[in-house]
Amino acid sequence: MRTHLTRHLASALAALWFEHKTVRREYSLLISRGDRKLARRLYRTRENNAHFSECIELERRLNKVDRRYAVSLNRYGLKVGEIIDEMDRLLKRGIRRK
């Protein structure tokens, strides 16, 4: 039986996933410098070593202000990802009231 808390966690998890996708999309557009085709490819690509290498190379070409913004987006996205992982773990484990 699902509790109200479980339902609230599930809706919060959905909102966090949306936030994570939005941040990733904005980061992709920023490092591609407005090239929508490249941004779309970066956004849809699986996150592996080749993808990270390409993103770092594109980040290096940015000016100082944009690079700082890219780093802050990246940090924020990682924090949201950690929260998503923790909430997912809670939902899979199940929440039981005593």
TAZI-V156991 format. One record per run of one state. SS is the DSSP state (2 for helix, 1 for strand, 0 for the rest). FROM is the first residue (numbers start at 1). TO is the last residue. Records with the same first field share a line. If there is no record, write none. Layout:
SS->FROM-TO ; FROM-TO
This chain:
0->1-3 ; 32-35 ; 45-48 ; 61-63 ; 94-98
2->4-31 ; 36-44 ; 49-60 ; 64-93
